[in-house]
Amino acid sequence: MSNQYPEIFIRHKLNPILTAEGWPYPVHSVFNPGAVLLADGTTLLLCRVEDRRGHSHLCAVRSVNGIDNWKIDSQPTLLADPEHFPEELWGIEDPRITFVPELEKYAVVYTAYTRDGAGVALALTEDFNHFERFGLIMQPEDKDAALLPHRINGNWALIHRPVSSPGAHMWISYSSDLRQWGNHNMMLEARLGGWWDANKIGLSSPPIETEKGWLVIYHGVRQNAAGAIYRLGLALFDLHAPERCLKRSNEWIFGPEKPYEQKGDVDNVVFPCGCTIAPDGDTIHLYYGAADSSIALASGSVRVMLEWLDQHS
């Protein structure tokens, strides 16, 4: 990034940290991982893995330090199951992981690639070996979804991104049972015109709960003559009414600048689906898909992000 701009996220020198070449079984590409820090301190990524048919499944990888020496499951961790879940006909993609203390389980919200486009599906797991699928919880066209870790005013809350002509905006919906969803509210609207996040936005990694509110990293898509550019920005939402936006960054904070981010199956894309917060409560590791081809890591500080948002919203 130009030295006139502050560097909010620092790319790791080993980037990309995971590629298809290192996979234990034949795959085309690996990208867009969900992320969680397990109770023993191990970092687990649930990666989107695309085969040579063009269909995706999910595969878990684990690392003691969250940087290298990844242990990759020897076979797919969660495959599409179109026989029992027809909405998974063309694969499952882009998981976001939230640990839910009330359930003592991890909620994995992912995209099911249906005949009618992308839909939002949910599964619960205790160990990332066995999964309880809930099936489709948001109908197509909808994606970029994550569950908040605890109830809001007695109900579960789900952030998601339905598509409505002419734009695609971030919404939040509520449920008493994780199956039937209502009370839909738009929480962040894509801007118009020449903005970096005009017309199409979506949630990146699951929201981070802070004293000041829910800190959200979101992606914005800028269309130009050469195609689309996926960049990241910040927003802050009320803790008790998360549909209420308190602050939103005017500028993007992270974009495709390295060769592995600029060239791949889809050029000019940085796309995080997961992050972890270190035991210090501040250090963040952001895991992102680079050009829809590999997985990279960038690190930052929650405190610095909040301070930057105070100055640039």
C-alpha positions as a Markdown table, in Angstrom:
| # | Residue | x | y | z |
|---|---|---|---|---|
| 1 | Met | 0.0 | 0.0 | 0.0 |
| 2 | Ser | 1.2 | 3.5 | -0.7 |
| 3 | Asn | 3.0 | 5.0 | 2.2 |
| 4 | Gln | 0.5 | 7.8 | 2.4 |
| 5 | Tyr | -2.1 | 5.3 | 3.6 |
| 6 | Pro | -1.9 | 3.5 | 7.0 |
| 7 | Glu | -1.4 | -0.3 | 6.7 |
| 8 | Ile | -4.2 | -1.8 | 8.7 |
| 9 | Phe | -3.5 | -5.4 | 7.7 |
| 10 | Ile | 0.0 | -6.8 | 7.2 |
| 11 | Arg | 0.4 | -9.6 | 4.8 |
| 12 | His | 2.4 | -12.6 | 6.0 |
| 13 | Lys | 5.7 | -13.2 | 4.3 |
| 14 | Leu | 4.8 | -16.9 | 3.6 |
| 15 | Asn | 1.7 | -16.0 | 1.5 |
| 16 | Pro | 0.0 | -17.7 | 0.0 |
| 17 | Ile | 0.0 | -20.1 | 3.0 |
| 18 | Leu | -2.2 | -22.8 | 1.4 |
| 19 | Thr | -2.4 | -23.9 | -2.2 |
| 20 | Ala | -3.8 | -26.8 | -4.2 |
| 21 | Glu | -0.3 | -28.1 | -4.9 |
| 22 | Gly | 0.0 | -29.0 | -1.2 |
| 23 | Trp | -3.3 | -30.9 | -0.9 |
| 24 | Pro | -3.3 | -34.6 | -0.1 |
| 25 | Tyr | -5.8 | -35.4 | -2.8 |
| 26 | Pro | -6.3 | -34.0 | -6.3 |
| 27 | Val | -8.0 | -30.6 | -6.4 |
| 28 | His | -8.1 | -27.5 | -8.6 |
| 29 | Ser | -8.0 | -24.7 | -6.1 |
| 30 | Val | -8.4 | -23.9 | -2.4 |
| 31 | Phe | -9.7 | -20.5 | -1.1 |
| 32 | Asn | -12.3 | -18.7 | 1.0 |
| 33 | Pro | -11.8 | -20.5 | 4.4 |
| 34 | Gly | -13.9 | -20.1 | 7.5 |
| 35 | Ala | -11.6 | -19.9 | 10.6 |
| 36 | Val | -11.8 | -20.6 | 14.3 |
| 37 | Leu | -9.5 | -20.8 | 17.2 |
| 38 | Leu | -10.2 | -24.1 | 19.0 |
| 39 | Ala | -10.2 | -24.5 | 22.8 |
| 40 | Asp | -6.6 | -26.0 | 22.8 |
| 41 | Gly | -5.3 | -23.0 | 20.8 |
| 42 | Thr | -5.2 | -24.8 | 17.5 |
| 43 | Thr | -6.3 | -22.8 | 14.5 |
| 44 | Leu | -8.8 | -24.6 | 12.3 |
| 45 | Leu | -9.6 | -23.5 | 8.8 |
| 46 | Leu | -12.6 | -24.9 | 6.9 |
| 47 | Cys | -11.5 | -24.3 | 3.3 |
| 48 | Arg | -13.5 | -24.2 | 0.1 |
| 49 | Val | -12.0 | -26.7 | -2.2 |
| 50 | Glu | -12.9 | -26.8 | -5.9 |
| 51 | Asp | -12.5 | -29.9 | -7.9 |
| 52 | Arg | -11.9 | -30.1 | -11.7 |
| 53 | Arg | -15.7 | -30.4 | -12.3 |
| 54 | Gly | -16.0 | -26.9 | -10.9 |
| 55 | His | -17.9 | -28.2 | -7.8 |
| 56 | Ser | -16.8 | -27.2 | -4.3 |
| 57 | His | -16.7 | -29.0 | -1.0 |
| 58 | Leu | -15.2 | -28.1 | 2.4 |
| 59 | Cys | -12.0 | -29.5 | 3.9 |
| 60 | Ala | -10.5 | -28.8 | 7.4 |
| 61 | Val | -6.9 | -27.9 | 8.0 |
| 62 | Arg | -5.3 | -27.4 | 11.4 |
| 63 | Ser | -2.2 | -25.6 | 12.6 |
| 64 | Val | -0.7 | -25.0 | 16.1 |
| 65 | Asn | 0.4 | -21.5 | 15.2 |
| 66 | Gly | -2.1 | -20.6 | 12.5 |
| 67 | Ile | 0.6 | -19.9 | 10.0 |
| 68 | Asp | 2.4 | -23.0 | 8.8 |
| 69 | Asn | 2.7 | -26.8 | 9.3 |
| 70 | Trp | -0.9 | -27.3 | 8.4 |
| 71 | Lys | -2.4 | -30.7 | 8.9 |
| 72 | Ile | -4.9 | -31.3 | 6.1 |
| 73 | Asp | -7.7 | -33.8 | 6.4 |
| 74 | Ser | -6.8 | -36.7 | 4.0 |
| 75 | Gln | -10.3 | -36.6 | 2.4 |
| 76 | Pro | -13.1 | -34.0 | 2.1 |
| 77 | Thr | -14.5 | -33.0 | 5.5 |
| 78 | Leu | -17.9 | -32.0 | 4.3 |
| 79 | Leu | -19.2 | -32.9 | 0.9 |
| 80 | Ala | -22.3 | -31.8 | -0.9 |
| 81 | Asp | -25.1 | -34.2 | -0.3 |
| 82 | Pro | -27.6 | -33.6 | -3.1 |
| 83 | Glu | -29.4 | -36.8 | -2.5 |
| 84 | His | -30.7 | -35.7 | 0.9 |
| 85 | Phe | -30.2 | -31.9 | 0.4 |
| 86 | Pro | -31.1 | -31.1 | -3.3 |
| 87 | Glu | -30.0 | -27.5 | -2.8 |
| 88 | Glu | -26.4 | -28.7 | -2.7 |
| 89 | Leu | -26.6 | -30.0 | -6.3 |
| 90 | Trp | -23.6 | -28.1 | -7.5 |
| 91 | Gly | -21.5 | -27.9 | -4.4 |
| 92 | Ile | -21.1 | -26.1 | -1.1 |
| 93 | Glu | -18.9 | -23.0 | -0.7 |
| 94 | Asp | -17.6 | -20.1 | 1.5 |
| 95 | Pro | -18.2 | -21.2 | 5.1 |
| 96 | Arg | -18.3 | -18.8 | 8.1 |
| 97 | Ile | -17.8 | -20.4 | 11.5 |
| 98 | Thr | -19.2 | -19.1 | 14.8 |
| 99 | Phe | -18.8 | -20.8 | 18.2 |
| 100 | Val | -22.2 | -20.7 | 20.0 |
| 101 | Pro | -21.7 | -21.1 | 23.8 |
| 102 | Glu | -25.4 | -21.8 | 24.4 |
| 103 | Leu | -25.3 | -24.8 | 22.1 |
| 104 | Glu | -21.7 | -25.7 | 22.9 |
| 105 | Lys | -21.3 | -26.2 | 19.1 |
| 106 | Tyr | -19.9 | -24.5 | 16.1 |
| 107 | Ala | -22.3 | -23.0 | 13.6 |
| 108 | Val | -21.1 | -23.4 | 10.1 |
| 109 | Val | -23.1 | -21.2 | 7.7 |
| 110 | Tyr | -22.2 | -21.8 | 4.1 |
| 111 | Thr | -23.4 | -21.3 | 0.5 |
| 112 | Ala | -25.3 | -24.1 | -1.2 |
| 113 | Tyr | -25.1 | -23.9 | -4.9 |
| 114 | Thr | -28.6 | -24.7 | -6.1 |
| 115 | Arg | -30.3 | -24.8 | -9.5 |
| 116 | Asp | -31.6 | -21.4 | -8.8 |
| 117 | Gly | -28.3 | -19.9 | -7.6 |
| 118 | Ala | -26.7 | -19.4 | -4.3 |
| 119 | Gly | -28.6 | -20.1 | -1.1 |
| 120 | Val | -27.7 | -20.0 | 2.6 |
| 121 | Ala | -27.4 | -23.3 | 4.5 |
| 122 | Leu | -26.5 | -24.1 | 8.1 |
| 123 | Ala | -24.8 | -27.0 | 9.9 |
| 124 | Leu | -23.8 | -27.5 | 13.5 |
| 125 | Thr | -20.8 | -29.5 | 14.7 |
| 126 | Glu | -18.8 | -30.2 | 17.9 |
| 127 | Asp | -15.7 | -31.6 | 16.3 |
| 128 | Phe | -15.6 | -30.8 | 12.6 |
| 129 | Asn | -16.0 | -34.6 | 12.0 |
| 130 | His | -19.7 | -35.0 | 12.4 |
| 131 | Phe | -22.2 | -32.4 | 11.2 |
| 132 | Glu | -25.9 | -31.8 | 11.8 |
| 133 | Arg | -27.3 | -30.2 | 8.6 |
| 134 | Phe | -30.3 | -27.9 | 8.8 |
| 135 | Gly | -30.5 | -27.5 | 5.1 |
| 136 | Leu | -31.4 | -24.2 | 3.3 |
| 137 | Ile | -32.3 | -21.4 | 5.7 |
| 138 | Met | -32.3 | -18.5 | 3.2 |
| 139 | Gln | -33.6 | -19.0 | -0.3 |
| 140 | Pro | -31.6 | -18.0 | -3.5 |
| 141 | Glu | -30.2 | -15.6 | -4.4 |
| 142 | Asp | -28.5 | -15.2 | -1.0 |
| 143 | Lys | -25.0 | -15.7 | 0.4 |
| 144 | Asp | -22.2 | -14.2 | 2.5 |
| 145 | Ala | -23.9 | -15.2 | 5.8 |
| 146 | Ala | -22.9 | -15.8 | 9.4 |
| 147 | Leu | -24.6 | -16.4 | 12.7 |
| 148 | Leu | -24.0 | -14.2 | 15.7 |
| 149 | Pro | -22.7 | -16.1 | 18.7 |
| 150 | His | -25.5 | -15.4 | 21.0 |
| 151 | Arg | -29.2 | -14.4 | 20.9 |
| 152 | Ile | -30.2 | -10.8 | 20.5 |
| 153 | Asn | -33.4 | -10.0 | 22.6 |
| 154 | Gly | -34.2 | -13.7 | 22.8 |
| 155 | Asn | -33.7 | -14.5 | 19.1 |
| 156 | Trp | -30.8 | -15.8 | 17.0 |
| 157 | Ala | -29.4 | -13.3 | 14.5 |
| 158 | Leu | -28.2 | -14.1 | 11.0 |
| 159 | Ile | -26.3 | -11.6 | 8.7 |
| 160 | His | -26.7 | -12.4 | 5.0 |
| 161 | Arg | -26.7 | -10.8 | 1.6 |
| 162 | Pro | -29.8 | -11.3 | -0.6 |
| 163 | Val | -29.7 | -9.9 | -4.1 |
| 164 | Ser | -32.4 | -7.5 | -5.1 |
| 165 | Ser | -32.3 | -5.6 | -8.4 |
| 166 | Pro | -30.4 | -3.4 | -8.9 |
| 167 | Gly | -28.1 | -3.9 | -5.9 |
| 168 | Ala | -26.9 | -6.3 | -3.3 |
| 169 | His | -27.0 | -5.2 | 0.4 |
| 170 | Met | -26.3 | -6.7 | 3.8 |
| 171 | Trp | -29.4 | -7.7 | 5.8 |
| 172 | Ile | -30.0 | -9.2 | 9.3 |
| 173 | Ser | -32.8 | -11.6 | 10.2 |
| 174 | Tyr | -34.0 | -13.2 | 13.4 |
| 175 | Ser | -35.1 | -16.7 | 14.5 |
| 176 | Ser | -36.2 | -18.5 | 17.6 |
| 177 | Asp | -35.2 | -22.0 | 16.3 |
| 178 | Leu | -32.5 | -21.5 | 13.7 |
| 179 | Arg | -34.9 | -22.8 | 11.0 |
| 180 | Gln | -37.6 | -20.2 | 10.4 |
| 181 | Trp | -36.4 | -16.7 | 9.9 |
| 182 | Gly | -38.2 | -13.3 | 9.9 |
| 183 | Asn | -38.0 | -9.7 | 11.1 |
| 184 | His | -35.7 | -8.9 | 8.1 |
| 185 | Asn | -33.8 | -5.6 | 8.3 |
| 186 | Met | -31.3 | -4.0 | 5.9 |
| 187 | Met | -28.3 | -3.2 | 8.0 |
| 188 | Leu | -25.8 | -1.8 | 5.4 |
| 189 | Glu | -26.7 | -0.6 | 1.9 |
| 190 | Ala | -24.3 | -0.6 | -1.1 |
| 191 | Arg | -23.5 | 2.9 | -2.2 |
| 192 | Leu | -24.1 | 4.3 | -5.6 |
| 193 | Gly | -21.9 | 5.9 | -8.2 |
| 194 | Gly | -18.2 | 5.6 | -8.2 |
| 195 | Trp | -17.6 | 4.4 | -4.6 |
| 196 | Trp | -15.3 | 1.4 | -4.0 |
| 197 | Asp | -18.4 | -0.4 | -2.5 |
| 198 | Ala | -21.0 | 0.7 | -5.0 |
| 199 | Asn | -23.9 | -1.6 | -5.9 |
| 200 | Lys | -22.7 | -4.8 | -4.3 |
| 201 | Ile | -21.4 | -5.5 | -0.8 |
| 202 | Gly | -21.4 | -8.4 | 1.6 |
| 203 | Leu | -20.2 | -9.7 | 4.9 |
| 204 | Ser | -16.6 | -11.0 | 5.0 |
| 205 | Ser | -15.6 | -12.8 | 8.2 |
| 206 | Pro | -18.1 | -13.1 | 11.1 |
| 207 | Pro | -18.6 | -9.9 | 13.2 |
| 208 | Ile | -16.3 | -9.2 | 16.1 |
| 209 | Glu | -18.0 | -8.3 | 19.4 |
| 210 | Thr | -16.3 | -5.3 | 21.0 |
| 211 | Glu | -17.2 | -2.9 | 23.8 |
| 212 | Lys | -18.1 | -0.3 | 21.1 |
| 213 | Gly | -20.2 | -2.6 | 19.0 |
| 214 | Trp | -20.1 | -5.4 | 16.4 |
| 215 | Leu | -17.1 | -4.7 | 14.3 |
| 216 | Val | -17.7 | -5.9 | 10.7 |
| 217 | Ile | -15.2 | -6.4 | 7.9 |
| 218 | Tyr | -17.2 | -6.3 | 4.7 |
| 219 | His | -16.3 | -6.5 | 1.0 |
| 220 | Gly | -17.3 | -4.1 | -1.7 |
| 221 | Val | -17.2 | -4.7 | -5.4 |
| 222 | Arg | -16.1 | -2.0 | -7.8 |
| 223 | Gln | -17.0 | -2.6 | -11.4 |
| 224 | Asn | -14.8 | -0.9 | -14.1 |
| 225 | Ala | -13.9 | -1.4 | -17.7 |
| 226 | Ala | -11.5 | -4.2 | -16.8 |
| 227 | Gly | -13.9 | -6.1 | -14.6 |
| 228 | Ala | -14.5 | -6.3 | -10.8 |
| 229 | Ile | -12.2 | -5.4 | -7.9 |
| 230 | Tyr | -13.0 | -6.9 | -4.5 |
| 231 | Arg | -11.8 | -4.8 | -1.5 |
| 232 | Leu | -12.5 | -4.6 | 2.2 |
| 233 | Gly | -13.9 | -2.0 | 4.4 |
| 234 | Leu | -15.1 | -1.6 | 8.0 |
| 235 | Ala | -18.4 | -0.9 | 9.7 |
| 236 | Leu | -19.6 | -0.8 | 13.4 |
| 237 | Phe | -23.1 | -1.9 | 14.5 |
| 238 | Asp | -25.0 | -1.5 | 17.8 |
| 239 | Leu | -24.5 | -4.4 | 20.2 |
| 240 | His | -28.2 | -4.7 | 21.1 |
| 241 | Ala | -29.7 | -3.7 | 17.8 |
| 242 | Pro | -27.2 | -4.9 | 15.2 |
| 243 | Glu | -29.3 | -3.7 | 12.3 |
| 244 | Arg | -28.3 | -0.1 | 13.4 |
| 245 | Cys | -25.1 | 1.0 | 11.8 |
| 246 | Leu | -23.0 | 3.3 | 14.0 |
| 247 | Lys | -20.0 | 3.9 | 11.7 |
| 248 | Arg | -18.9 | 3.0 | 8.2 |
| 249 | Ser | -15.6 | 3.5 | 6.5 |
| 250 | Asn | -15.5 | 5.9 | 3.5 |
| 251 | Glu | -12.4 | 4.3 | 2.2 |
| 252 | Trp | -11.4 | 0.7 | 1.6 |
| 253 | Ile | -8.6 | -0.7 | 3.9 |
| 254 | Phe | -7.3 | -3.7 | 2.1 |
| 255 | Gly | -7.3 | -4.7 | -1.6 |
| 256 | Pro | -5.6 | -6.9 | -4.2 |
| 257 | Glu | -2.1 | -5.7 | -4.6 |
| 258 | Lys | 0.1 | -8.8 | -4.7 |
| 259 | Pro | 0.5 | -11.0 | -7.7 |
| 260 | Tyr | -1.3 | -13.9 | -6.0 |
| 261 | Glu | -4.3 | -11.6 | -5.3 |
| 262 | Gln | -4.3 | -10.0 | -8.8 |
| 263 | Lys | -4.1 | -13.1 | -11.0 |
| 264 | Gly | -5.9 | -16.4 | -10.6 |
| 265 | Asp | -9.3 | -18.0 | -11.5 |
| 266 | Val | -10.9 | -14.6 | -10.7 |
| 267 | Asp | -8.5 | -11.7 | -10.9 |
| 268 | Asn | -8.3 | -8.9 | -8.3 |
| 269 | Val | -10.0 | -10.5 | -5.4 |
| 270 | Val | -9.3 | -10.6 | -1.6 |
| 271 | Phe | -12.2 | -12.4 | 0.1 |
| 272 | Pro | -12.0 | -13.3 | 3.8 |
| 273 | Cys | -14.6 | -15.8 | 5.2 |
| 274 | Gly | -12.8 | -16.2 | 8.6 |
| 275 | Cys | -10.6 | -14.6 | 11.2 |
| 276 | Thr | -9.3 | -15.5 | 14.6 |
| 277 | Ile | -8.7 | -13.2 | 17.6 |
| 278 | Ala | -5.6 | -14.1 | 19.8 |
| 279 | Pro | -5.9 | -14.6 | 23.6 |
| 280 | Asp | -4.8 | -11.0 | 24.0 |
| 281 | Gly | -8.2 | -10.0 | 22.7 |
| 282 | Asp | -6.7 | -7.7 | 20.1 |
| 283 | Thr | -4.4 | -9.4 | 17.5 |
| 284 | Ile | -6.5 | -10.6 | 14.5 |
| 285 | His | -5.4 | -13.1 | 11.9 |
| 286 | Leu | -7.5 | -12.7 | 8.7 |
| 287 | Tyr | -7.6 | -15.6 | 6.4 |
| 288 | Tyr | -8.7 | -14.8 | 2.9 |
| 289 | Gly | -9.1 | -16.3 | -0.6 |
| 290 | Ala | -6.7 | -14.7 | -3.1 |
| 291 | Ala | -8.0 | -14.5 | -6.7 |
| 292 | Asp | -10.2 | -17.5 | -6.0 |
| 293 | Ser | -7.1 | -19.7 | -6.2 |
| 294 | Ser | -5.2 | -19.8 | -2.9 |
| 295 | Ile | -5.4 | -18.9 | 0.8 |
| 296 | Ala | -3.4 | -16.0 | 2.3 |
| 297 | Leu | -3.0 | -14.5 | 5.8 |
| 298 | Ala | -2.9 | -10.9 | 7.0 |
| 299 | Ser | -2.6 | -9.7 | 10.6 |
| 300 | Gly | -3.9 | -6.6 | 12.3 |
| 301 | Ser | -5.3 | -5.2 | 15.5 |
| 302 | Val | -8.9 | -4.8 | 16.6 |
| 303 | Arg | -8.0 | -1.6 | 18.5 |
| 304 | Val | -6.3 | -0.1 | 15.5 |
| 305 | Met | -9.3 | -0.9 | 13.3 |
| 306 | Leu | -11.7 | 0.8 | 15.8 |
| 307 | Glu | -9.4 | 3.8 | 16.0 |
| 308 | Trp | -9.2 | 4.0 | 12.2 |
| 309 | Leu | -12.9 | 3.8 | 11.9 |
| 310 | Asp | -13.3 | 6.7 | 14.4 |
| 311 | Gln | -11.2 | 8.8 | 12.0 |
| 312 | His | -12.5 | 7.6 | 8.6 |
| 313 | Ser | -16.2 | 7.1 | 9.0 |
